[in-house]
Amino acid sequence: MTVALDQLLLDVLVCPEDHGTLLYVPSASCLYNPRLRRKYAITEDIPVMLVDEAEEVADDAEHEALVAAAEGSTGGG
């Protein structure tokens, strides 16, 4: 299921661990930190911004797919 988040919310959300920007991946219903390779789930339209509940992405192919999906959803930005 694709989740739509408000752009104002996306503009202020940062990774709770490194405080860097996150990539929004609507097709995976998550926010993704490519620096730490962590996915933060979006459950019932609410981002779960807890480090303990984030999913680590160890697979290079999954990492690249998430980055590409995020870039595709924002028109390359």
C-alpha distances in whole Angstrom, upper triangle without the diagonal:
4,6,10,13,16,19,21,19,18,22,23,21,23,23,25,27,28,27,26,23,20,17,14,12,8,7,8,7,11,14,17,21,22,25,25,22,20,16,15,12,11,10,10,11,14,14,16,19,21,23,24,20,19,18,21,20,23,22,24,21,18,20,21,17,16,18,18,14,15,19,17,15,18,20,22,23
4,7,10,13,15,18,17,15,19,21,19,21,21,23,25,26,25,24,21,17,15,11,9,5,5,7,6,10,12,15,19,20,24,24,21,19,15,15,12,10,11,11,10,13,13,16,18,21,23,24,20,19,18,21,20,23,22,23,21,18,19,19,16,14,16,16,12,13,16,14,11,14,17,19,19
4,6,10,12,15,13,12,16,18,16,18,19,21,23,24,23,22,19,15,14,10,9,5,8,8,6,8,11,14,18,20,23,23,21,18,15,13,11,8,9,8,6,9,10,13,16,19,21,22,19,17,18,21,20,24,24,24,23,19,20,20,18,15,17,17,14,13,16,15,12,14,17,19,19
4,7,9,12,11,10,14,15,14,17,19,21,24,24,22,21,18,15,13,10,10,7,10,11,9,10,12,15,18,20,23,24,22,20,16,15,13,10,11,10,7,10,11,15,16,20,22,24,21,19,20,23,22,26,26,26,25,21,21,22,19,16,17,18,14,13,15,15,11,12,15,18,17
4,6,9,7,7,10,12,11,14,16,18,21,22,19,18,15,13,12,9,10,8,12,13,10,10,10,14,17,19,22,22,21,19,16,13,12,9,11,11,7,8,9,13,14,18,20,22,20,18,20,22,22,26,26,26,25,22,21,22,20,17,18,18,15,13,16,16,12,12,16,18,16
4,5,5,6,9,11,11,14,17,19,22,22,20,19,16,14,14,11,13,12,15,16,13,14,13,16,18,21,23,24,23,21,18,16,16,13,15,14,10,11,11,15,16,20,22,24,22,21,23,25,25,29,29,29,28,25,24,25,23,20,20,21,18,15,17,17,14,13,16,18,16
4,5,5,6,9,10,13,16,19,21,21,18,17,13,12,12,10,13,12,16,17,15,14,13,15,17,19,22,23,22,21,19,17,17,15,17,17,13,13,13,17,17,20,22,25,23,22,23,25,25,28,29,28,27,25,23,23,22,19,18,19,17,14,15,16,12,11,14,16,13
4,5,5,7,9,12,16,18,21,20,17,16,13,13,14,13,16,15,19,20,17,16,14,17,18,21,22,23,24,22,20,18,18,16,18,18,14,14,14,17,16,20,22,25,24,22,24,26,26,30,31,30,30,27,25,26,25,21,21,22,20,17,18,19,16,14,17,18,16
4,5,5,6,10,13,15,18,18,15,15,12,11,12,11,14,14,18,18,15,14,12,15,16,19,21,21,21,19,17,14,15,13,15,15,11,10,10,13,13,16,19,21,20,19,21,23,24,27,28,28,28,25,23,24,23,20,20,21,19,16,18,19,16,15,18,19,17
4,6,5,8,11,14,17,16,13,12,9,8,9,8,11,12,15,15,13,11,9,12,13,16,17,18,18,16,15,13,14,12,15,16,12,11,10,13,12,16,18,21,19,17,19,21,21,24,25,25,25,22,20,21,20,16,16,18,16,12,14,16,13,12,15,16,13
4,6,8,12,14,17,16,13,11,8,9,10,10,14,15,19,19,17,15,12,14,14,17,18,19,20,18,17,16,17,16,19,19,16,15,13,16,14,18,19,23,22,20,22,23,23,26,27,27,27,24,22,22,22,19,17,19,18,14,15,17,15,13,16,16,13
4,6,10,12,15,14,10,10,9,10,12,12,16,17,21,20,18,15,12,14,14,17,18,19,20,18,17,15,17,16,18,19,16,14,12,14,12,16,17,21,20,18,21,22,23,26,28,27,28,25,23,24,24,20,19,22,20,17,18,21,18,16,19,19,16
4,7,9,12,12,9,9,7,7,10,10,14,15,18,17,15,12,9,11,11,15,15,16,16,14,13,11,13,12,15,17,14,12,9,11,9,12,14,17,16,15,17,19,20,23,25,25,25,22,20,22,22,18,17,20,19,15,17,20,17,16,20,19,16
4,6,9,8,5,5,5,6,9,11,14,16,19,18,16,13,9,10,9,12,12,12,14,12,12,11,14,14,17,19,17,14,11,12,9,11,12,15,15,13,16,16,18,21,23,23,24,21,18,20,21,17,16,19,19,15,17,20,18,17,20,19,16
4,5,6,5,5,6,6,10,12,14,17,19,17,16,12,9,9,7,10,10,9,11,9,10,9,12,14,17,19,17,15,11,11,7,9,8,12,13,10,13,13,15,18,20,20,22,19,16,19,19,16,16,19,19,16,18,21,19,19,22,21,18
4,6,6,8,10,10,14,15,17,20,22,20,18,14,12,12,10,14,13,11,13,11,12,10,13,15,17,20,18,15,12,10,7,7,7,10,11,10,13,14,17,19,22,23,24,22,19,22,23,19,19,23,22,19,22,24,23,22,26,24,22
4,6,8,11,11,15,17,19,22,24,21,20,16,13,12,10,13,11,9,12,10,12,12,15,17,20,23,21,18,15,13,10,9,7,10,12,11,13,13,15,18,21,21,23,21,18,21,22,19,19,23,23,20,22,25,24,24,27,25,23
4,5,9,10,14,16,19,22,24,22,21,17,14,12,9,11,9,8,12,11,13,13,17,19,22,25,23,20,17,16,12,12,10,14,15,13,15,14,16,18,21,21,23,21,18,20,22,19,18,22,22,19,21,24,23,22,25,23,20
4,7,9,13,15,18,21,23,22,20,17,13,12,10,12,11,11,14,13,14,13,17,18,21,24,21,19,15,15,11,13,12,15,16,14,17,17,18,21,23,23,25,22,19,21,23,19,18,22,22,19,20,23,22,21,24,22,19
4,7,10,13,16,19,21,20,19,16,12,11,8,10,9,10,12,12,13,13,17,18,21,24,21,19,16,16,13,14,13,17,18,15,17,16,17,19,21,21,22,20,17,18,20,17,15,18,19,16,17,20,19,18,20,18,15
4,7,10,13,16,18,17,17,13,10,9,7,9,10,11,12,12,12,12,15,16,20,22,19,17,14,15,13,15,15,18,18,15,17,17,17,20,21,20,21,19,16,17,18,15,13,16,16,12,14,17,16,14,17,15,12
4,6,9,12,15,14,13,10,6,5,5,8,9,10,10,10,9,9,12,13,16,19,16,15,11,13,11,14,13,17,16,13,14,14,14,17,18,18,19,16,13,15,15,11,10,13,13,10,12,15,13,12,16,14,12
4,6,10,12,11,11,8,5,5,6,8,11,12,11,10,9,10,12,12,16,18,16,15,12,14,13,16,16,19,17,14,14,15,14,17,17,16,16,14,12,12,12,8,7,10,9,6,8,11,10,9,12,11,9
4,6,9,9,8,6,5,6,9,11,14,15,13,12,10,10,10,10,14,15,12,13,10,13,13,16,17,19,17,14,15,16,15,19,19,18,18,15,13,14,13,9,9,11,9,6,9,10,8,8,12,12,11
4,6,6,6,5,6,7,11,12,15,16,13,12,9,10,10,10,13,15,13,14,12,14,15,17,18,20,17,14,14,15,14,17,17,16,15,12,12,12,10,7,8,9,6,5,8,9,7,9,12,12,12
4,5,5,6,8,10,14,15,19,19,17,15,12,12,10,9,12,13,11,12,11,14,16,19,20,21,18,16,16,18,17,20,19,19,18,15,15,15,12,10,12,12,8,8,11,10,7,10,13,14,14
4,6,8,10,12,15,16,20,20,17,16,13,13,11,11,13,14,13,15,14,16,18,20,21,23,19,17,16,18,16,19,18,18,16,13,14,14,11,9,12,11,7,9,12,10,9,12,14,15,16
4,5,9,10,13,14,18,17,14,13,9,10,8,9,11,13,12,14,12,14,15,17,18,19,16,14,12,14,13,16,15,16,14,11,12,13,10,8,11,12,9,9,13,13,11,14,17,17,18
4,7,10,13,15,19,18,15,13,9,9,6,5,8,10,9,10,9,11,13,15,17,18,14,13,13,15,15,18,18,19,18,14,15,16,13,11,13,14,11,11,14,14,12,14,18,18,18
4,6,10,12,15,14,12,10,6,5,4,5,9,11,10,10,7,9,10,13,13,15,12,10,10,12,12,16,16,17,17,13,13,15,13,9,12,14,11,10,14,14,12,14,17,18,17
4,7,10,12,12,11,8,6,5,7,7,11,14,12,11,8,9,9,12,12,15,12,10,11,12,12,16,17,17,17,14,12,14,13,9,10,13,11,9,12,14,12,13,16,16,15
4,6,9,9,7,6,5,6,9,11,14,17,15,14,11,12,11,13,12,15,13,9,9,10,9,13,14,14,14,11,9,11,11,7,8,11,11,9,12,14,13,14,17,15,14
4,6,6,5,5,6,8,12,14,17,20,18,17,13,13,11,13,11,14,14,10,10,10,10,12,14,14,15,13,10,12,13,10,9,13,13,11,13,16,16,16,18,16,15
4,6,5,7,9,11,14,17,20,23,21,20,17,17,15,16,14,17,16,13,12,10,9,11,12,11,13,11,7,9,11,9,7,11,12,11,12,15,16,16,18,15,14
4,6,8,11,13,17,19,23,26,24,22,18,18,16,16,14,17,17,14,13,11,11,12,14,13,15,14,10,12,14,12,11,15,16,14,15,19,19,19,21,18,16
4,6,9,11,15,18,21,24,23,21,17,16,14,14,11,13,14,11,10,8,9,10,13,13,15,13,10,13,15,13,13,16,17,16,18,21,21,21,23,21,19
4,7,10,13,16,19,23,22,20,16,16,14,14,12,14,13,10,8,6,5,7,9,10,12,10,7,10,12,10,10,14,14,14,16,18,19,19,22,19,18
4,7,10,13,16,19,19,17,13,12,11,11,9,11,10,6,6,5,6,9,11,12,14,11,9,13,13,11,12,15,15,14,17,19,19,19,22,20,19
4,6,9,12,16,15,14,10,10,9,10,9,11,9,5,5,6,7,11,12,14,14,11,10,13,12,9,11,14,13,12,15,17,16,18,21,20,19
4,7,10,13,12,10,7,6,6,8,8,10,7,5,7,9,11,14,16,17,18,14,13,16,15,12,14,17,15,14,17,19,17,18,21,21,19
4,6,10,10,8,6,6,8,9,11,12,8,7,8,11,13,16,17,19,19,15,15,18,16,13,15,18,15,14,18,19,17,18,22,22,21
4,7,6,5,4,6,9,11,13,15,11,11,12,15,16,20,21,22,21,18,17,20,18,14,17,18,16,14,18,19,16,17,21,22,21
4,5,5,6,7,11,12,15,15,12,12,14,17,18,22,23,25,24,20,21,23,21,18,20,22,19,18,21,22,19,21,24,25,24
4,5,8,10,13,15,18,19,15,16,17,21,22,26,26,28,27,23,24,25,23,20,23,24,20,19,23,23,20,21,25,26,25
4,7,9,12,15,18,19,16,16,18,21,22,25,26,27,26,23,23,24,22,19,21,22,18,17,20,20,17,18,22,23,22
4,6,9,12,15,16,14,14,16,19,21,24,26,27,26,23,22,24,22,19,21,23,20,18,21,22,19,20,23,24,23
4,6,9,12,14,11,11,13,16,17,21,23,24,24,20,19,21,20,16,18,20,18,16,19,20,17,18,22,22,20
4,6,9,10,8,8,11,14,16,20,22,23,24,20,19,22,21,17,19,22,20,18,21,23,20,21,25,25,23
4,7,9,8,8,11,13,16,19,21,23,24,20,19,22,21,18,19,22,20,18,21,23,21,21,25,24,22
4,5,5,6,10,12,16,19,21,23,24,21,20,23,23,19,21,24,22,20,24,26,24,24,28,27,25
4,5,5,9,10,13,16,19,21,22,19,18,21,22,18,20,23,22,20,23,26,24,25,28,27,25
4,6,8,10,14,16,19,22,23,20,19,23,23,20,22,25,24,23,26,28,27,28,31,30,28
4,6,10,13,16,18,21,22,18,18,21,21,18,20,23,22,21,24,26,24,26,29,28,27
4,6,10,13,15,17,18,15,14,18,18,15,17,20,19,17,21,23,21,23,26,25,23
4,6,9,12,14,15,12,12,15,15,13,15,18,17,17,20,22,21,23,25,24,23
4,6,9,11,13,11,10,14,14,12,14,17,17,17,20,22,22,23,25,24,23
4,6,8,9,7,6,10,11,10,12,14,15,15,18,19,20,21,23,22,21
4,6,9,8,8,11,12,12,14,16,17,18,20,22,23,24,26,24,24
4,6,5,6,9,10,11,13,14,15,17,19,20,21,23,25,23,23
4,5,5,6,9,10,11,12,14,15,17,18,20,22,22,20,21
4,5,5,6,9,10,10,12,14,15,16,18,20,21,19,20
4,5,5,6,9,10,10,12,14,15,16,19,20,18,19
4,5,5,6,9,10,11,12,14,16,17,18,16,17
4,5,5,6,9,10,11,12,14,16,16,14,15
4,5,5,6,9,10,10,12,14,15,14,15
4,5,5,6,9,10,11,13,14,13,14
4,5,5,6,9,10,11,12,10,11
4,5,5,6,9,10,10,9,11
4,5,5,6,9,10,10,11
4,5,5,6,9,8,8
4,5,5,6,4,6
4,6,5,6,8
4,6,8,9
4,5,6
4,6
4
